[in-house]
């Protein structure tokens, strides 16, 4: 366990709050846009990770101490050094701290305390690796280089980092010391891999949601491709576009729970009437489909809805379409198209 703390790896959230003597700053759950002091359930949507923040001093430097928990067990303490100096002075401070940690923990197990940096590319290294602090500072300020060292000490791994970061608080240069419980490192890595994947999926869905506002600008074929992507995201299988010409009244086929489903897409601004629904039913029969989905950027007439209600057809108008995409965004799952 870190020598600056009275806590032990694996301590619960409440145990740490009772044990730690540093001034309490805030607690919360990862993923909050705004950090405010509040009662905390030490779990979050990505896999049960919460935190407590304390203010204190680390090797004589004002710092914030972030205590992180997985499954209500202390697994990581991140120490953020508070400093507002110029980039090259950050680098000087990093080398000083690397020497101080070397005196405590010995030679680094990874990263050289005399030259501990990694470059984004060889081109950047060639341009800025002149050996001058000012040039290193320029590269650091652009996010082209990171400085780091790592030590393993009994049950703890220590990582010293200097890097450029982007977060809710703004862009800037951060110097951090991470203490990890060695027995929890694999679980921590798995957690962050899962979190990155979920964030990438969420970003993708946000882009997908934005397209709902632009549906009218799509060509009819593009709208069919949009619907194909939507059905895939909803978990339908074997989602196949039919030929654009002579599609025999069916734009896509897909499967769910062993059922063959026919899909018709209409990029309308006006209402879809009963003739289109009757025609779609005939196409379903000819294709021997078990059910159908009729999706439009417009709306449906009362008569169209009445006919569809007597058949295994789901109608999706522009309002329902937007709701389906928002549901996907919020929960990663949507049952709006489930057949009962």
N, C-alpha and C positions, 0 to 999 in steps of 0.2 A: 504494500500500500504506500502511496506517496508519504514522504517523511514530513510534509507540512501539515498533515491532517490527522485527526484522531479517529477517523472512520476506517472501515475495512471494505475491500472489494466484496460485493454481494450484500452489503447492508441495505436495508429497505429504505424507502423514501422517508418514512416517519422516523426511523432510527437516526438517519443522517441529520434531520432537522433538530433532533434532540441532542445529538452529539457534537455537531460542528459549532465552534465558538466564535467564528468570524462574524462580522455584522451581516445580517440577512439583507438581501437586496430584493429578490423577486423569485416567484416560482411560476411554472406554467407548463404548457404542452407544446412540443415542436409543431410548427406549421401555423401558429398564430401570426397574423400580419402585424399586430401591435402587442408588444409585451407589456402587460400591466400586472401589478401585484394582485393576486386573487387566489382563492382556494384552488388547489390543483389535484386533479386525478393524474397520477404520473404515467399516463399512457397517451398515445396519439394514433391517428388513423393509419399510420404506416407500419405499425408493429410494436406498439406499446413502449414508447420512449418518452420520458418526461425529464424535467430538469429543475434544479434549484440554482440560483445565482447568489453568490456572496461577494462582498467587497473586502479586499485585504491587500497585503503586500507579499510579493514574491521576489526573493533575493533583493529586497530593498526597493522594489518598484511597485507603484500602484497598479493594481490588477483587479480584474473580475474573474471569479472562479465559477465555472459552469460544471455542476455535478449532474451527470447523465445517468439515467436508469433504463434498463431493459427488463421487462417482466418484474418490475419493482425491485430490481437489484442494481446496486451501484456498479457501473462497469467502466466509466470514463470520467476524468476530470480535465476540462479544458481551461487553461489559464490564459486570458487575453491581457497582454501588457498594454496599459493606457499611455499613449504617446502621440504627440502631434508634430514631431520634428520632420525635417526634410528627408527625402528618400535615402540619400547617401549616409545620413546620420543614423537612420534605422539600420543600415547595413553595419555601420561601426558598432552599434549597440548589439546587433546579433552576434558579431564576433566576440565581443566582451562576454555576452551571456554563454556562448558556446564554450569559452575557456572556463567560466565559472562552473558549468555543469560537468565539464571534463574533470575538474578537480574533485567533484563529488562522486561521479559515476565511472571515471576512467575514460579510456579511449572509446569513441563511438563504435557501435557494432555495425552501423551503416551510415555513410556520409562522413566526409573528412572534415574535422574541425578547422583545418587550415584553409580548405578550399571547398566548402560545402554548398555547391550550387548545381542546379540542373537547368538547362536552357530549353525553350520551346522548340527551337530549330537550330540547325548548324549555321544557317544564314544569320540569325540573330546573334549567335555566339561570336561569329566572325566580326560583326559590326560593333558589338558593345563590350566584348571581353578583352578590354585593354589593360586590365589590372588596376584601373583608376576607379575610386569609389564613386565619382560623379557619373561616369559612364554606366557603371553597374546600377546606380540610382535611377538613371533614365530608363534602363531596361526594366527595372523592377516596377517603376511607375506605369509602364505600358503592359505589365503582365507577361513579360518575355522571359523572366528568370525567377526561380524560386531558390531560397536558401534553406537548408535543412540538415539536421543531424538526428541520429536515433541511438538510444541505449536500451539494453535489456538488463534489468536489475531485480533479481529474485522473482517475485510474482508480478512485476510491473514493467511495462515498456514505456519509455519516455521519448517523445518526439518534439524537437524544437523546429519551428517553422517561421519563415519570413516570406510573405507572399502578398500579391495583389488580389483583392477579393471584391465581389459585387454582391450586395445583399440589401434587405429592406432599409437598413440604416444608411445606405449610400455606398459609393465606391471608395476604396482606400487601401492603404497598406496595413496589414495585420502581422503582428508578431505574437505567436502562440506557443504554448508548451502543452502538449497533450500527455496525460498519464492514462494508460490503459491497463486494466486487469488482464494479464496474459491469458488466463483461462477463458476470457470472454471475447477475445479478438475476432475469432471466426464468426461468432454471432453478431458482433458489431458490423463486420464487413457485409454479412448477409443482409442485415437491416438496411444499410445504406444502399446496397445494390437494389434491393426491393424498392426503396424510396425513390431512387433515381428513375427506375423503370416506371413507377406510378406517376411521377411528375412528367415524364416524357409522354406517357399515354394521355395525361390530363391536358398537356399543352396541345397535343394532337387533336383532342376532342374540342378544345376551345377554338382552334382553327376551323374545325368541322362545324361548330355552332355558328361561327361568324358567317359561314357560307349560306346559312338559312336565309339571312337578310338579302343575299344576292341571287337567290334562286331564279328570279325572273330574268337575270342576265345570262343564264345558261341556255345553251341550245337544247333541243329535245333529247339528243343523244347524250349530251353531258348530264342532263337530269337523270337519265336512265343509269349512267355510270355512278352518279351520286347516290341513287337508290341502292345500287349494288353494294357500294361501300357501307351504307347504313345497315343493310341486312347482314352483312358479314360481321359488323360490330355487334349486332344484336344476337349473334350466335347461330344464325341460319347456316346450313351446310350446302355445298355444291351450288353456290349462287352463280348462275350462268346467264350472260346476256344472249338474247336471241339475235339473229341478223337484223340489221337496221331496216333493210328492205324486205318486204314480204315476210313479216314476223308472225303472220296468222293471228294477230290480235293479242299476242303475249310478248311482253318486253323482256321479262326475266323468268327463269325457273329457279326454285330453291327447294330445300327439304328441311323438315323439322319433325322430330318424333316419328320418323318413318312416313310422313305425309309428303306427297308431291304438291307443291304450291306454285300457282301461276301468279305473276305480278304484272299489272298494267300501270304505266306511268303517264300522266298527262300534265304537261307544263302549261296550265291555264291560269289566267287571271280571273276568269269568270267561273260560272258554276258548271259542274259536270251533271248532265241530266240522265234520265232513265234510259234513253236509247244507248248511251255508252255502256251502262251497266248490263243491259240485256245482251248487247254484243259481246261483252266480256264473259258473261255466263256461257254463251255459245262457244266461245274460244276455249273456255275451261273444259267443257264437255268434250270437244274435239281432241284436246290435249290429254284427256283422262286425268285431269288434276283433281286432287282431293279437296283443295281449298284455294282461295284467291285473296290477293291483296291489291286494292286499287288505291294508288297514291297520287295526289295532285297538289300543285301549288295554289290551287283555287279552293273552292268549296263544292258541296253537293246539294242538289235540290232535294226537297222533301220526298218526292217520288223516287229518286235514286236511292235514298237512304232506306225507304220502305221496301224496295225490291231486294236490296242487298241484305236486309235483316232476315229475309226468308231463305237466304242461301248462305253457304259457308264462306262468306266474303267479309273481310275487314276493310273499312273505308278510312283512309288517312287524308285529312285535309291539311291546309297549311298550318292551322293552329295546333293540331295533333302532332304534325311533323316537328314543329319547333319544340313541343313538350317532350317528345321522344328523345330528341338530341340533348335537351337540358337534363333529362333524367339520366341519360348516359353520362353526362358530364359530372353530375352530382354523386352518382352511386356506382358507376361502372356497370350497372345492370339495369335492364328495363324489361318489363313484362307487357308493355303496351300492345304488342302484336301477338301475344300468346293466344292460341286457340283453345277454347274450353271444351 
